C-alpha cells in the first residue's frame, strides 16, 4: 500500500490560525490539498491567511470566532461545512494565553484557562462529531505544551489546563475511535510572534532556548505543520491517542557534560 502525505479532498478546521503555529498548519494543509477553514478572533489576521492560501492556488475561508464563547461554536462548525462541503479534520490550536504567577492566580483564572483550553475544544469536537463520523479518515489534532509533561515554575493555570488537554486527547481517542483518530502535538521553542515578544524583552533567552534543544536551534511553524500534516493524513491511519513532541529534542542535563560533536 502506497500512502502519501496528501489531504486532497479533505476539509480542515484550524482554530487560532491567524498567526504562528495555527497559520503554519493552515498553509501546510492547503498545500497538501485540503480546503481549510481559518478561524480566530481577529478578522484581519484570518482574512490575510485565507488570502495567502488563495493566492497560492489553495482553497480557504475565514471564519471569525472567539473560542472562549461556546455560543459561537455551533456556527463555526456549520459555516465550515456550508462553505467547504464537509469536515474531516479539526486542529484545536487556540488557547495560548499565559497565566500569572501563583500568588496572582485566582480560581477564576484557573477556570478561565480550563474553559478555553479544555472545555471549548471538547465542545467543538462534540458538535462536529456527527459530521466526522461520516467521513473516512476523520481525525482531531490537539496542540499541547511542554509544560504538560514537566513542572516549570510559573504559568500554573496554563500548564494545568494543557495537562488536562493532554489526557483528554488520549481519552477522546478511546471514546470516539475507531472511526475518528485523535492525537496531540507538543511543540518546543517555536519562533512565533508571541515568542519573539519575549526575545525582544529578554534577548538572552533566545540562546538559552536554542541550547535547550538537541539540534541547537529554534523550531519554526513549518516544523510543527509538517508533523500535523503527517497526523492528519492517511500515513498516520494506525496512529491514535499518541502525543508527538516536535521540540528539537529536549535537553535533560542541567550542565554541560561533553561538547557537541
C-alpha positions as a Markdown table, in Angstrom:
| # | Residue | x | y | z |
|---|---|---|---|---|
| 1 | Unk | 0.0 | 0.0 | 0.0 |
| 2 | Unk | 1.4 | 3.4 | -1.0 |
| 3 | Unk | 0.5 | 6.2 | 1.3 |
| 4 | Unk | 1.3 | 9.9 | 0.7 |
| 5 | Unk | 1.1 | 13.0 | 2.8 |
| 6 | Unk | -1.9 | 14.2 | 0.8 |
| 7 | Unk | -5.1 | 15.8 | 2.2 |
| 8 | Unk | -6.7 | 16.1 | -1.3 |
| 9 | Unk | -10.4 | 16.2 | -1.0 |
| 10 | Unk | -10.3 | 16.8 | 2.8 |
| 11 | Unk | -11.7 | 19.7 | 4.8 |
| 12 | Unk | -9.8 | 21.0 | 7.8 |
| 13 | Unk | -10.8 | 23.5 | 10.5 |
| 14 | Unk | -7.9 | 25.1 | 12.3 |
| 15 | Unk | -8.6 | 27.3 | 15.3 |
| 16 | Unk | -6.3 | 30.0 | 16.4 |
| 17 | Unk | -4.9 | 30.1 | 12.8 |
| 18 | Unk | -4.5 | 33.9 | 12.3 |
| 19 | Unk | -0.7 | 33.7 | 13.0 |
| 20 | Unk | 2.0 | 31.5 | 14.4 |
| 21 | Unk | 1.6 | 27.7 | 14.6 |
| 22 | Unk | -2.0 | 27.7 | 13.6 |
| 23 | Unk | -1.3 | 29.8 | 10.5 |
| 24 | Unk | 1.5 | 27.5 | 9.6 |
| 25 | Unk | -0.7 | 24.4 | 9.8 |
| 26 | Unk | -3.4 | 26.1 | 7.8 |
| 27 | Unk | -1.0 | 26.9 | 5.0 |
| 28 | Unk | 0.6 | 23.4 | 5.0 |
| 29 | Unk | -2.8 | 21.7 | 4.9 |
| 30 | Unk | -3.8 | 23.8 | 2.0 |
| 31 | Unk | -0.6 | 23.0 | 0.2 |
| 32 | Unk | -1.4 | 19.3 | 0.7 |
| 33 | Unk | -4.8 | 19.7 | -1.0 |
| 34 | Unk | -7.2 | 20.4 | 1.9 |
| 35 | Unk | -9.8 | 23.1 | 1.9 |
| 36 | Unk | -9.2 | 25.0 | 5.1 |
| 37 | Unk | -11.4 | 27.0 | 7.4 |
| 38 | Unk | -9.1 | 29.5 | 9.1 |
| 39 | Unk | -10.5 | 30.7 | 12.4 |
| 40 | Unk | -9.5 | 33.1 | 15.1 |
| 41 | Unk | -10.9 | 36.2 | 16.9 |
| 42 | Unk | -9.2 | 38.8 | 14.8 |
| 43 | Unk | -10.8 | 39.0 | 11.3 |
| 44 | Unk | -8.0 | 40.9 | 9.7 |
| 45 | Unk | -5.5 | 38.1 | 10.6 |
| 46 | Unk | -7.5 | 35.2 | 9.3 |
| 47 | Unk | -8.6 | 37.2 | 6.2 |
| 48 | Unk | -4.8 | 37.6 | 5.4 |
| 49 | Unk | -4.1 | 33.9 | 5.8 |
| 50 | Unk | -7.0 | 32.9 | 3.7 |
| 51 | Unk | -5.9 | 35.3 | 1.0 |
| 52 | Unk | -2.4 | 33.9 | 1.1 |
| 53 | Unk | -3.8 | 30.4 | 0.6 |
| 54 | Unk | -6.0 | 31.6 | -2.3 |
| 55 | Unk | -3.0 | 33.3 | -3.9 |
| 56 | Unk | -1.0 | 30.1 | -3.7 |
| 57 | Unk | -3.8 | 28.2 | -5.5 |
| 58 | Unk | -5.5 | 26.7 | -2.5 |
| 59 | Unk | -9.0 | 26.9 | -1.0 |
| 60 | Unk | -9.8 | 28.6 | 2.3 |
| 61 | Unk | -12.5 | 30.5 | 4.1 |
| 62 | Unk | -12.0 | 32.8 | 7.1 |
| 63 | Unk | -14.4 | 32.4 | 10.0 |
| 64 | Unk | -14.1 | 34.8 | 12.9 |
| 65 | Unk | -14.8 | 33.0 | 16.2 |
| 66 | Unk | -14.0 | 33.6 | 19.9 |
| 67 | Unk | -13.2 | 30.1 | 21.1 |
| 68 | Unk | -13.9 | 31.1 | 24.7 |
| 69 | Unk | -17.6 | 31.6 | 23.8 |
| 70 | Unk | -19.5 | 28.3 | 23.5 |
| 71 | Unk | -22.4 | 30.1 | 21.7 |
| 72 | Unk | -20.1 | 30.7 | 18.7 |
| 73 | Unk | -19.0 | 27.1 | 18.2 |
| 74 | Unk | -22.1 | 25.7 | 16.5 |
| 75 | Unk | -21.8 | 28.5 | 13.9 |
| 76 | Unk | -18.1 | 27.7 | 13.4 |
| 77 | Unk | -19.0 | 24.1 | 12.6 |
| 78 | Unk | -22.0 | 25.0 | 10.4 |
| 79 | Unk | -20.1 | 27.7 | 8.4 |
| 80 | Unk | -17.2 | 25.3 | 7.8 |
| 81 | Unk | -19.5 | 22.6 | 6.4 |
| 82 | Unk | -21.6 | 25.1 | 4.4 |
| 83 | Unk | -18.7 | 26.9 | 3.0 |
| 84 | Unk | -16.4 | 23.9 | 2.2 |
| 85 | Unk | -18.8 | 21.0 | 1.9 |
| 86 | Unk | -17.9 | 18.9 | 4.9 |
| 87 | Unk | -15.5 | 18.5 | 7.8 |
| 88 | Unk | -12.7 | 15.9 | 8.1 |
| 89 | Unk | -10.0 | 17.4 | 10.4 |
| 90 | Unk | -10.1 | 19.6 | 13.4 |
| 91 | Unk | -7.0 | 21.2 | 14.8 |
| 92 | Unk | -7.5 | 22.7 | 18.3 |
| 93 | Unk | -4.7 | 25.3 | 18.4 |
| 94 | Unk | -6.5 | 28.3 | 20.0 |
| 95 | Unk | -5.6 | 28.9 | 23.6 |
| 96 | Unk | -2.2 | 30.4 | 24.0 |
| 97 | Unk | -2.9 | 32.7 | 27.0 |
| 98 | Unk | -0.2 | 32.5 | 29.6 |
| 99 | Unk | -1.2 | 32.7 | 33.2 |
| 100 | Unk | 0.1 | 34.9 | 36.1 |
| 101 | Unk | 2.3 | 33.8 | 39.0 |
| 102 | Unk | 0.7 | 31.6 | 41.6 |
| 103 | Unk | 0.2 | 34.4 | 44.1 |
| 104 | Unk | -1.8 | 36.3 | 41.5 |
| 105 | Unk | -3.7 | 33.3 | 40.3 |
| 106 | Unk | -7.3 | 33.0 | 41.5 |
| 107 | Unk | -9.7 | 30.1 | 41.0 |
| 108 | Unk | -11.4 | 32.3 | 38.3 |
| 109 | Unk | -8.1 | 32.5 | 36.3 |
| 110 | Unk | -7.8 | 28.7 | 36.6 |
| 111 | Unk | -11.4 | 28.2 | 35.4 |
| 112 | Unk | -10.9 | 30.6 | 32.5 |
| 113 | Unk | -7.9 | 28.7 | 31.3 |
| 114 | Unk | -9.8 | 25.4 | 31.6 |
| 115 | Unk | -12.7 | 26.9 | 29.6 |
| 116 | Unk | -10.6 | 28.0 | 26.7 |
| 117 | Unk | -8.0 | 25.2 | 26.6 |
| 118 | Unk | -10.1 | 22.1 | 27.7 |
| 119 | Unk | -13.8 | 22.7 | 27.7 |
| 120 | Unk | -14.1 | 24.5 | 24.3 |
| 121 | Unk | -12.0 | 22.1 | 22.3 |
| 122 | Unk | -14.2 | 19.3 | 23.8 |
| 123 | Unk | -17.3 | 21.1 | 22.9 |
| 124 | Unk | -16.1 | 21.8 | 19.3 |
| 125 | Unk | -15.4 | 18.1 | 18.7 |
| 126 | Unk | -18.7 | 17.1 | 20.3 |
| 127 | Unk | -20.6 | 19.4 | 18.0 |
| 128 | Unk | -18.6 | 18.2 | 14.9 |
| 129 | Unk | -18.7 | 14.5 | 15.8 |
| 130 | Unk | -21.8 | 13.6 | 13.8 |
| 131 | Unk | -20.1 | 15.0 | 10.7 |
| 132 | Unk | -16.7 | 13.5 | 11.4 |
| 133 | Unk | -18.2 | 10.0 | 11.9 |
| 134 | Unk | -19.4 | 10.0 | 8.3 |
| 135 | Unk | -16.0 | 11.0 | 6.8 |
| 136 | Unk | -13.4 | 8.2 | 6.3 |
| 137 | Unk | -10.1 | 9.1 | 7.9 |
| 138 | Unk | -11.5 | 11.9 | 10.1 |
| 139 | Unk | -9.3 | 13.0 | 12.9 |
| 140 | Unk | -8.6 | 15.6 | 15.6 |
| 141 | Unk | -5.2 | 17.1 | 16.5 |
| 142 | Unk | -4.8 | 19.0 | 19.8 |
| 143 | Unk | -1.9 | 21.4 | 20.2 |
| 144 | Unk | -0.4 | 20.9 | 23.7 |
| 145 | Unk | 2.5 | 22.4 | 25.6 |
| 146 | Unk | 5.9 | 21.2 | 27.1 |
| 147 | Unk | 4.5 | 22.3 | 30.5 |
| 148 | Unk | 2.1 | 19.4 | 30.1 |
| 149 | Unk | 4.8 | 16.8 | 30.9 |
| 150 | Unk | 7.1 | 18.8 | 33.2 |
| 151 | Unk | 6.7 | 21.2 | 36.1 |
| 152 | Unk | 8.3 | 24.6 | 35.2 |
| 153 | Unk | 7.8 | 27.4 | 37.6 |
| 154 | Unk | 5.2 | 30.0 | 36.6 |
| 155 | Unk | 2.1 | 29.7 | 34.4 |
| 156 | Unk | 0.4 | 27.2 | 36.7 |
| 157 | Unk | -3.1 | 27.7 | 35.3 |
| 158 | Unk | -2.0 | 27.4 | 31.7 |
| 159 | Unk | 0.1 | 24.3 | 32.2 |
| 160 | Unk | -2.5 | 22.5 | 34.3 |
| 161 | Unk | -5.1 | 23.1 | 31.6 |
| 162 | Unk | -2.7 | 21.9 | 28.9 |
| 163 | Unk | -2.0 | 18.8 | 31.0 |
| 164 | Unk | -5.7 | 18.2 | 31.2 |
| 165 | Unk | -6.0 | 18.6 | 27.4 |
| 166 | Unk | -3.2 | 16.0 | 27.0 |
| 167 | Unk | -5.1 | 13.4 | 29.0 |
| 168 | Unk | -8.3 | 14.4 | 27.2 |
| 169 | Unk | -6.6 | 13.7 | 23.9 |
| 170 | Unk | -6.0 | 10.1 | 24.9 |
| 171 | Unk | -9.4 | 9.7 | 26.4 |
| 172 | Unk | -11.1 | 11.1 | 23.3 |
| 173 | Unk | -9.1 | 8.7 | 21.1 |
| 174 | Unk | -10.6 | 5.9 | 23.2 |
| 175 | Unk | -14.1 | 7.2 | 23.2 |
| 176 | Unk | -14.6 | 8.3 | 19.6 |
| 177 | Unk | -12.5 | 5.7 | 17.9 |
| 178 | Unk | -12.2 | 3.7 | 15.7 |
| 179 | Unk | -13.8 | 6.0 | 13.1 |
| 180 | Unk | -12.2 | 9.2 | 14.4 |
| 181 | Unk | -8.5 | 9.3 | 15.4 |
| 182 | Unk | -7.3 | 11.8 | 18.0 |
| 183 | Unk | -3.7 | 12.8 | 18.5 |
| 184 | Unk | -1.7 | 15.7 | 20.1 |
| 185 | Unk | 1.4 | 17.7 | 19.3 |
| 186 | Unk | 3.7 | 19.2 | 21.9 |
| 187 | Unk | 5.7 | 22.0 | 20.3 |
| 188 | Unk | 9.1 | 23.0 | 21.7 |
| 189 | Unk | 10.5 | 26.5 | 21.4 |
| 190 | Unk | 8.9 | 27.7 | 18.1 |
| 191 | Unk | 9.7 | 31.1 | 16.6 |
| 192 | Unk | 6.2 | 32.6 | 16.8 |
| 193 | Unk | 5.2 | 36.2 | 17.2 |
| 194 | Unk | 4.5 | 35.5 | 20.9 |
| 195 | Unk | 7.9 | 34.1 | 21.5 |
| 196 | Unk | 9.5 | 37.0 | 19.5 |
| 197 | Unk | 8.0 | 39.4 | 22.0 |
| 198 | Unk | 9.7 | 37.5 | 24.8 |
| 199 | Unk | 13.0 | 37.7 | 23.0 |
| 200 | Unk | 12.6 | 41.5 | 22.5 |
| 201 | Unk | 12.2 | 41.9 | 26.2 |
| 202 | Unk | 15.0 | 39.5 | 27.1 |
| 203 | Unk | 17.3 | 38.8 | 24.2 |
| 204 | Unk | 19.5 | 36.4 | 26.2 |
| 205 | Unk | 16.6 | 33.9 | 26.3 |
| 206 | Unk | 16.9 | 33.1 | 22.6 |
| 207 | Unk | 20.3 | 31.4 | 23.1 |
| 208 | Unk | 19.1 | 29.6 | 26.2 |
| 209 | Unk | 16.1 | 28.2 | 24.3 |
| 210 | Unk | 18.4 | 27.1 | 21.4 |
| 211 | Unk | 20.8 | 25.3 | 23.8 |
| 212 | Unk | 17.8 | 23.6 | 25.4 |
| 213 | Unk | 17.3 | 21.5 | 22.2 |
| 214 | Unk | 19.4 | 18.7 | 21.0 |
| 215 | Unk | 19.5 | 20.2 | 17.5 |
| 216 | Unk | 20.6 | 23.5 | 18.9 |
| 217 | Unk | 18.1 | 25.7 | 17.0 |
| 218 | Unk | 14.6 | 27.1 | 17.5 |
| 219 | Unk | 11.8 | 25.5 | 15.7 |
| 220 | Unk | 9.5 | 27.0 | 13.1 |
| 221 | Unk | 5.8 | 26.9 | 12.4 |
| 222 | Unk | 6.7 | 24.8 | 9.4 |
| 223 | Unk | 8.3 | 22.1 | 11.6 |
| 224 | Unk | 5.0 | 21.8 | 13.6 |
| 225 | Unk | 2.9 | 22.0 | 10.4 |
| 226 | Unk | 4.7 | 19.0 | 8.9 |
| 227 | Unk | 4.1 | 16.9 | 12.0 |
| 228 | Unk | 0.4 | 17.9 | 11.9 |
| 229 | Unk | 0.2 | 17.0 | 8.2 |
| 230 | Unk | 1.5 | 13.5 | 9.0 |
| 231 | Unk | -1.0 | 13.0 | 11.8 |
| 232 | Unk | -3.9 | 14.3 | 9.6 |
| 233 | Unk | -3.0 | 12.2 | 6.6 |
| 234 | Unk | -3.6 | 8.5 | 5.9 |
| 235 | Unk | 0.1 | 8.0 | 6.5 |
| 236 | Unk | -0.9 | 8.0 | 10.2 |
| 237 | Unk | -4.0 | 5.8 | 9.8 |
| 238 | Unk | -2.6 | 3.5 | 12.5 |
| 239 | Unk | -1.8 | 6.3 | 14.9 |
| 240 | Unk | -4.3 | 7.5 | 17.6 |
| 241 | Unk | -4.1 | 8.5 | 21.2 |
| 242 | Unk | -0.5 | 9.5 | 20.6 |
| 243 | Unk | 1.4 | 12.6 | 21.7 |
| 244 | Unk | 4.1 | 13.8 | 19.2 |
| 245 | Unk | 6.8 | 16.0 | 20.6 |
| 246 | Unk | 8.2 | 18.4 | 18.0 |
| 247 | Unk | 10.7 | 20.1 | 20.1 |
| 248 | Unk | 14.2 | 19.6 | 18.7 |
| 249 | Unk | 14.9 | 17.0 | 21.4 |
| 250 | Unk | 14.7 | 18.1 | 25.0 |
| 251 | Unk | 18.0 | 18.5 | 26.8 |
| 252 | Unk | 17.8 | 16.6 | 30.1 |
| 253 | Unk | 21.2 | 17.6 | 31.7 |
| 254 | Unk | 21.4 | 20.7 | 33.8 |
| 255 | Unk | 25.1 | 21.4 | 32.9 |
| 256 | Unk | 27.4 | 20.8 | 30.0 |
| 257 | Unk | 28.6 | 17.2 | 30.2 |
| 258 | Unk | 30.5 | 16.9 | 26.9 |
| 259 | Unk | 30.9 | 19.2 | 23.9 |
| 260 | Unk | 28.8 | 18.9 | 20.8 |
| 261 | Unk | 30.3 | 16.8 | 18.1 |
